């Protein structure tokens, strides 16, 4: 059921996922770098399209798009679980809810997708879906 998503594992691990654009306002004495805009590569947009296709074709996977309830129930107050760092006991609904929540989070936090791919959470959620698909 998740082959359309898990096929992106290798690409996310090996391809450039985004470009960071600087508007020139980062020149300051502290040397602080402020990312002004993230432009994602096609691989990210393709994965996002597939996430929403899976959701559309499997409405019972995350009922009413309520991915946060799925995550909260799974985490039950455990910080490591809340941030999706431990995947060993995730079921398919939980792993998918984390993936969906990341794409939704990007609307409010530039870099949510970038962070979850770079720290391997997204890849681990996809790998968990691949395990469960067998």
C-alpha positions in Angstrom: 0.0 0.0 0.0 2.9 2.4 0.7 5.2 1.5 -2.2 4.4 4.9 -3.8 5.9 6.5 -0.8 8.8 4.2 0.1 10.2 4.4 -3.3 11.5 7.8 -2.3 13.8 6.5 0.5 16.9 6.3 -1.7 16.3 9.6 -3.4 15.8 11.4 -0.1 19.1 9.8 1.2 21.1 10.6 -1.9 19.7 13.6 -3.7 19.8 17.3 -2.8 16.4 18.1 -1.3 16.4 21.9 -1.3 18.2 25.2 -2.0 18.6 27.9 0.6 18.1 31.4 -0.8 19.7 34.4 1.0 18.4 37.9 0.4 21.7 39.5 1.5 20.4 40.5 4.9 22.6 38.1 6.7 25.6 40.4 6.9 25.9 41.1 10.6 28.6 41.3 13.2 27.5 38.2 15.0 27.8 36.1 11.9 24.3 34.9 12.3 22.8 33.2 9.3 19.2 33.7 8.6 17.6 31.5 6.0 15.2 33.6 4.2 13.7 31.1 1.8 13.8 27.4 1.1 13.1 26.1 -2.3 12.5 22.3 -2.3 13.6 20.1 -5.1 11.2 18.0 -7.2 11.8 14.9 -5.1 10.1 16.6 -2.1 7.1 17.8 -4.1 6.7 14.4 -5.7 6.7 12.8 -2.3 4.2 15.3 -1.0 1.9 14.6 -4.0 2.1 10.9 -3.2 1.4 11.4 0.5 -1.9 13.2 -0.4 -2.7 10.5 -3.0 -2.3 7.8 -0.3 -4.5 9.9 2.0 -7.2 10.4 -0.7 -7.2 6.7 -1.5 -7.2 5.5 2.1 -9.4 7.9 4.1 -9.5 5.5 7.1 -5.8 5.7 7.4 -6.1 9.1 9.2 -9.7 9.9 9.8 -10.7 13.4 9.0 -7.1 14.3 8.6 -6.7 14.2 12.4 -3.1 13.2 12.3 -2.3 15.0 15.6 -4.7 12.8 17.5 -3.0 9.7 16.1 0.4 11.0 17.1 -0.8 12.1 20.6 -2.4 8.8 21.3 0.8 7.0 20.2 3.2 9.2 22.1 1.1 9.3 25.3 3.4 11.9 26.9 6.7 10.2 25.8 8.9 13.0 24.3 10.9 10.6 22.1 7.7 9.2 20.7 6.1 12.7 20.3 8.9 13.8 18.0 8.8 10.5 16.1 12.3 9.5 16.9 11.5 5.9 17.8 9.8 3.9 15.1 10.1 0.3 16.3 6.5 0.1 17.6 4.8 2.4 15.1 1.9 1.0 13.2 1.2 2.2 9.6 -1.3 4.9 10.8 1.2 6.4 13.2 4.1 6.4 10.7 1.9 7.9 8.0 0.5 10.5 10.5 4.1 11.7 11.2 4.8 12.0 7.5 1.5 13.9 6.9 2.1 16.2 9.9 5.5 17.2 8.5 4.1 18.3 5.2 1.3 20.2 7.1 3.8 21.7 9.4 5.7 23.2 6.5 2.8 25.6 6.0 3.6 27.2 9.4 7.3 26.5 9.8 9.7 26.9 6.8 12.1 24.1 7.0 9.9 21.4 8.7 10.4 19.1 5.8 14.1 19.9 5.5 14.7 19.2 9.2 12.8 15.9 9.2 14.7 14.6 6.1 18.1 15.8 7.3 17.8 14.3 10.8 16.5 11.1 9.1 13.1 11.0 10.8 11.2 11.1 7.5 13.4 8.4 6.1 12.9 6.3 9.2 9.1 6.7 9.0 9.2 5.7 5.3 11.4 2.7 6.2 8.9 1.7 8.9 6.1 1.8 6.3 8.2 -0.4 4.1 8.7 -2.9 6.9 5.0 -3.0 7.6 4.1 -3.4 3.9 5.9 -6.7 3.7 
